[in-house]
Structure formats: C-alpha cells, structure tokens
Amino acid sequence: MDWLKILKEAAKNVKENIGPILRSKEASEKVGWGAGGDTTRKIDYIAEKTIIETLTKFNVSCILISEEIGIKKLREDAEEFIILDPIDGTINALRGVNFYCCSLAVSKNLFLNGVYTGLVMNLVNGDIYYAEKGKGAYLNNNKIHTSNVTNLNEALVGLDLCFTNSETIMKITNIFNYVWHTRHFGANALELCQIASGVTDAFIDIRNKIRAVDIAASQLIVKEAGGVIVSLNGEELNMKITPKEKTSFIATANTQLCEQILKILKMSI
C-alpha cells in the first residue's frame, strides 16, 4: 500500500473542498460535538468527510481515529490505524489567520511509537511535510533537518498557553528568562513541522491538553528530521492514541535543547 500517495491525495482534496467556504458564515456553523469533546464546525465536517471519501475511493482497509468522528472501521478486516486531524488550527482558518493544516498518520498499533507514516499539509500554501519511519523527513520532496541551535539563548521557541490556568503559567514563566524569542501560531502539528524544517528550534506544551491525534503525524516528522519529542519526565513520548487521551510534551531540534528545557521546568515545579 502506497500510504504517502493516498495521504497526499486526501490532504489535497481537503484543501480543495474547504476553499470555497473559507471565512464564510457557513464554515463556522456548529454541526455537533466531536469525539474529543470539542465543537465540530462545518469546515471540520467537510474536511473529515473528504478524507473518508478519499480513503474509500482507494478501498483502504483501516480503522480511523479522529477528533471528530471518533473510532470507525472502514472495513471489517481492518488492522492498521489512520489517525487524522482534518483541520488543526480551525480557529485560524475561520478567522483568516494563515496558519492551519491537515494532519494524517498511519500506525500499526494504538500507540505513538507505532506510527510509521506521517503527513502534514499546510492548507494555506499547499506545502507538504512527510516522513516514513527510518527514511528521513521531507518538505515538498526535499529532505529536511532540524536546526543546529544548541543553546536556549539562541533558540526560537514555541509555547502553547491557550486555555492555561495560572498554575501552569507560573511553571512556564521561567522559560522566558532563557530563550531568545517565543512564538505561538495556533496549529501545533504545523508548529512541530517548523522544528523539523529548522525554522524554529523547540516547542513546549505543558497544559496536558494536546491529543495524540493532533501530533501523531508531526511527532514522527520531527524525529525523522533529527529532533526529539518527550514527555515532561524526559521519556520518549509514547501515549495511547485515542480521540480523548491528552498529554504534555516538549519537542526540540536536538537533545541539548531538550535537556536545558527539562532542567528549567524542573526548577519551576
């Protein structure tokens, strides 16, 4: 099965099908609640429906895991899993902030370490980040690698503080004393791809709100590009893949940056 070919077509179809309703009132219509507990907007529904139709066209045997639909078998003989976030950064898409993406991954089991193919498409410009386990990471067919920045005082670091309580903010505040600059763009899967391509150097999310479906593809892309992604105890991130399972994580261009961030966070806890 040529998974990359299938995932690329699915993502391209999503970009094409959501285009006509971007920033329209229709796009933001609430059509229900996703399996992950968040509101499902019309634009999310169209994107997910498009992916399912594409997979059905290829007669793919798989079990879907999605924030919107939950867990769904496409065929009774299905053994492999396709993990999807139809649109990561829905609010950006609705408001015209040009940073949102489609995330698709294939896994042999229900854990992140089982993911062996991952693809993230920037739905604004069509850039495609992808990786296959053991084969490196790519952006539009060009091999990519994380940056060579090893000191936090030279690092551009992403921080997700959305829906954060005061306790979590206090834990993360100390980071600002050590890093060069911070950023947050509102689509974590795409932000991890920026680490993979050397645009940024690290990303920190200690809110315990990120789901496996959000980062299943991009965590593989980061690792295949030479980066690392760990839990707050410093162990390889290997959470269970379900629509509701949530975690915190640190992703960095290299182990040196990871160790520095972990040390600072431990000082703050």
BELGIJO-V310640 format. One record per helix or strand. SS is the DSSP state (a for helix, b for strand). FROM is the first residue (numbers start at 1). LEN is the number of residues. If there is no record, write none. Layout:
ss from len
SS FROM LEN
SS FROM LEN
//
This chain:
ss from len
a 3 17
b 30 4
b 39 3
a 42 16
b 63 4
b 70 4
b 81 8
a 90 6
b 101 7
b 111 1
a 112 3
b 115 8
b 128 5
b 137 3
b 142 3
a 152 3
b 156 4
a 166 12
b 181 3
a 188 9
b 202 10
a 212 13
b 228 3
b 236 1
b 240 1
b 246 7
a 255 14
//
